[in-house]
Structures are given as C-alpha cells and as structure tokens.
C-alpha cells in the first residue's frame, strides 16, 4: 500500500484524527484500476483541517507576495531539481493510480520538470511591469501585475500532476500562496509531486496540500480568504463551482472543462498519416482526455476505405496492465467501475439511437482484474442534435465517424455540440484550414495533427461549455494577477496655481 502523509500546512504534514474524540468518519479507499485486488491506499478525510489550511495559506501569502522574483525563481529551480530525483517514483505512481501505460506516465512526469522552465521563460514575461513615460505633464504611468491572493488548485484524475503543476507554478511565480486539492482518485501521485514542493524551501504557508472529497472542496470554495480558484474537470462540477462562488466578487475562477472534439478529414488528406494521428487522438489515455477526438467528420468519397483501415488498426491496440505486461500496451484501464459502467451505457445508447456499430466497446478480461475495456467505433451519415450519444462527452475510448459532402457541413458538425475545446483539420488545402480557423468555435484548432496534446508555450482553453475564457498553459499566469495602475509625478515643484481660490 502507498503511504499517505496527511494534509500539509504551516510547513509540515498533519495526519487526520482517526480514533477517539473528533475522529473522522469519512474514508476513501482506492484500488488499483489495473489490478482491483490491490488496495493502493485508504484516505481518512478530515474536514477539521480546512480552516487551518486556509489560515496557513493566508499567512504564507503575506510573506510570499513580498519575496523577490529572483528568490521565487531560485526556489522553483530547487523544486525542479527535486522533481528530477523523484521522476521514476512519480511515473510509477501515475501508472498505478490512473492506469496509464508506464511510457505515457513517464511523459507526464517529464512534463513537470519541463514546465518549470516554460513558466520562467515564457509565462513570467507576461506580467512584467510596464512603463509609460510622460503619460501626463511631469508624470509617468505604470502598470503593475499584483498577485490576487491565496489560490485553490483543484486537480483532475487524468493528469493528476501535469495539469495542477502548471497552475501551481504560475500562481507561485506571480506571488500567490497555493492550496492544492487533488482528485480523490489520485491522492498518492499528487502527494509525490507536492512533496517535491514541500522540500524546495518555500516559506511556511506558501504551499499547502489538503486531501479529500467534494465536501472538502466546497468548504474551501466558500472561504472568503480564497481569491483564486483553478479547476480542471467536468462541466457539471465546473457549474457547481460557479454556483458556490458566484456571489463572491473577490474570487477569480478559472475553469478548464470537457470537450466533444471533432477532427475533419477531407478528400485531399494524407490517409496513412491521418490514421495514425486519429488513433492517438481517440484512444490515448483510454479516451480519458478532455481533448480526445470524439467525432471524425469524413468526406464521403473516402469514408468506407478510411473507416475500414481505422478499424483494422484499432483491433490491434494492446490493452493491458501499465507496468506488469508481456508486451507494452497502448491503452491501460479506465479509472474506475463507474467509468466502465458509463462507457458501456453509451454503447447501448448508440444502438437504441440507430447509430451503426463498427467496433463494439466491451469489458475486457485480462490476467489481473481491472477496469479494462476495448476501443469502440461508430458511424452515422448525419449529426443529430437530439442524440445523447453524439452530443455527450463519453470520456472513454470511442470514435464516431460522420460523413459529409460539403466542407461547410463538416464545419457545422464541429460546431454542433455544446463544447468548444479542440478541433483538427486534415487537408492539403491551406484555404480550407484558414476557413476552418475562421468558422470553428474552438479554443484549439490543429492542422494535420490530432486534437490531443498542446504546446505549453501557447494558450490552452475552450469556449462554450469547455471553459470560461481563462485559458491555461502559458496564459495561466494571466489569471493569477490583477493589474494596478500608478501615476507618479517626478517634478514636485509647486506651481502655485490652483483654480478657484480667493486671493490672500
């Protein structure tokens, strides 16, 4: 079993009370999704720690906001060094808790290290003070970017370290203290990453960790001391966060939510290349990415051949234990039984709605009991806005092909869902891609590249129900500060002229 250290505040870990007076009655058990006979950890949830964590972050902010940028950078560099020393442990924890194949878990662990440099070199310059000389007579103007205050980062399960890490780094380098509340499904890998922060040399109260459930998050959200809220997860939870915080105008809430992402493949596309990209787009992380390719709008002249080839590749995908396997898998399990049940429910829903099943998604038996499922493929000749299957985020390894004849039809398909996170266009016609960029409502649109993945040096966020206009990646730092203007007179010699005064 993994050892959970408790909640971290005031510079040390505090274990929840589990016996005697005031003992917690809430426990969360987490089994390994790739081997459900293996209990990874049991988490006691202690709501009594919430006020202490908030106080710690409030006190830490008072110190950290007055710490020089140079010192902040030095401590973040220490954090980066400790991450490197713990790379293997973090990758293994991600693989076992999330179910990602080890090669994919290592990619996430590597991104933690690289993100420190990107934050310093690309994000930090966005909040450098600006000077406007002689903006008024004898007066200079300045714009300062000030930290907003103690910030709550609520992490997701699919990237338990990477996504939270980016938000944590931007908050810290801009002078905010942080409270990290990981997903209750990935407490250990999140703790391993956080422990690197705890050992990096921050003043007491600057970095804080609290493990818990939705009620833990709700209590934190209601605290008036919390000024920044960063959440990555589902639309439904995002709406609950807005409901909880809407009456507190002092809070900045940044939401990165779901997607129902469309890739368009036109008749000029490089078929073999598009096949590789779309297999990755649909089925990486068992389809549990907000940017996963859910719909492929494909030109009817190439549809039959393309879908047949896509099906053949999908049948060859190896699904297995992320670490203990004979052949390295492309896919691991889903995160939990609820996700399996929901995935299979969508398979039945597609049948009831008359959507053609090309490859059936089903539960998969392996050497070890786990939440393994096969990829699934569906096909239909039009987008039906009343279809629950076509409009819902499935968050599993499914790809649905919809044929089109005119490129405007493909654009309409891409815009037909309530989401607007990522889209792709596979074409050799640059004018078509330009047209798509102008007309698809999405935060990310790729040319000849799948919808999954994004550059840390570019904005990452969605429109419609995929976010609330506070994009992440390089631009996360924009939501960690507010702008303050100053007017500064540099010639203080009195003029002796004030209009409207009587003579002496």
Residue, then its C-alpha position, 0 to 999 in steps of 0.5 A: x500500500x502507498x503511504x499517505x502523509x496527511x494534509x500539509x500546512x504551516x510547513x509540515x504534514x498533519x495526519x487526520x484524527x482517526x480514533x477517539x474524540x473528533x475522529x473522522x468518519x469519512x474514508x476513501x479507499x482506492x484500488x488499483x484500476x489495473x489490478x482491483x485486488x490491490x488496495x493502493x491506499x485508504x484516505x481518512x478525510x478530515x474536514x477539521x483541517x480546512x480552516x487551518x489550511x486556509x489560515x496557513x495559506x493566508x499567512x504564507x501569502x503575506x510573506x510570499x507576495x513580498x519575496x523577490x522574483x529572483x528568490x521565487x525563481x531560485x526556489x522553483x529551480x530547487x523544486x525542479x531539481x527535486x522533481x528530477x530525483x523523484x521522476x521514476x517514483x512519480x511515473x510509477x505512481x501515475x501508472x498505478x493510480x490512473x492506469x496509464x501505460x508506464x511510457x505515457x506516465x513517464x511523459x507526464x512526469x517529464x512534463x513537470x520538470x519541463x514546465x518549470x522552465x516554460x513558466x520562467x521563460x515564457x509565462x513570467x514575461x507576461x506580467x512584467x511591469x510596464x512603463x509609460x513615460x510622460x503619460x501626463x505633464x511631469x508624470x509617468x504611468x505604470x502598470x503593475x501585475x499584483x498577485x490576487x491572493x491565496x489560490x485553490x488548485x483543484x486537480x483532475x484524475x487524468x493528469x493528476x500532476x501535469x495539469x495542477x503543476x502548471x497552475x501551481x507554478x504560475x500562481x507561485x511565480x506571480x506571488x500567490x500562496x497555493x492550496x492544492x486539492x487533488x482528485x480523490x482518485x489520485x491522492x498518492x501521485x499528487x502527494x509525490x509531486x507536492x512533496x517535491x514542493x514541500x522540500x524546495x524551501x518555500x516559506x511556511x504557508x506558501x504551499x499547502x496540500x489538503x486531501x479529500x472529497x467534494x465536501x472538502x472542496x466546497x468548504x474551501x470554495x466558500x472561504x472568503x480568504x480564497x481569491x483564486x480558484x483553478x479547476x480542471x474537470x467536468x462541466x457539471x462540477x465546473x457549474x457547481x463551482x460557479x454556483x458556490x462562488x458566484x456571489x463572491x466578487x473577490x474570487x477569480x475562477x478559472x475553469x478548464x472543462x470537457x470537450x466533444x472534439x471533432x477532427x475533419x478529414x477531407x478528400x485531399x488528406x494524407x490517409x496513412x498519416x491521418x490514421x495514425x494521428x486519429x488513433x492517438x487522438x481517440x484512444x490515448x489515455x483510454x479516451x480519458x482526455x478532455x481533448x480526445x477526438x470524439x467525432x471524425x467528420x469524413x468526406x464521403x468519397x473516402x469514408x468506407x476505405x478510411x473507416x475500414x483501415x481505422x478499424x483494422x488498426x484499432x483491433x490491434x491496440x494492446x490493452x493491458x496492465x501499465x507496468x506488469x505486461x508481456x508486451x507494452x500496451x497502448x491503452x491501460x484501464x479506465x479509472x474506475x467501475x463507474x467509468x466502465x459502467x458509463x462507457x458501456x451505457x453509451x454503447x447501448x445508447x448508440x444502438x437504441x439511437x440507430x447509430x451503426x456499430x463498427x467496433x463494439x466497446x466491451x469489458x475486457x478480461x485480462x490476467x489481473x482484474x481491472x477496469x479494462x475495456x476495448x476501443x469502440x467505433x461508430x458511424x452515422x451519415x448525419x449529426x443529430x442534435x437530439x442524440x445523447x450519444x453524439x452530443x455527450x462527452x463519453x470520456x472513454x475510448x470511442x470514435x464516431x465517424x460522420x460523413x459529409x459532402x460539403x466542407x461547410x457541413x463538416x464545419x457545422x458538425x464541429x460546431x454542433x455540440x455544446x463544447x468548444x475545446x479542440x478541433x483538427x483539420x486534415x487537408x492539403x488545402x491551406x484555404x480550407x484550414x484558414x476557413x476552418x480557423x475562421x468558422x470553428x468555435x474552438x479554443x484549439x484548432x490543429x492542422x494535420x495533427x490530432x486534437x490531443x496534446x498542446x504546446x505549453x508555450x501557447x494558450x490552452x482553453x475552450x469556449x462554450x461549455x469547455x471553459x470560461x475564457x481563462x485559458x491555461x498553459x502559458x496564459x495561466x499566469x494571466x489569471x493569477x494577477x490583477x493589474x494596478x495602475x500608478x501615476x507618479x509625478x517626478x517634478x514636485x515643484x509647486x506651481x502655485x496655481x490652483x483654480x478657484x481660490x480667493x486671493x490672500 
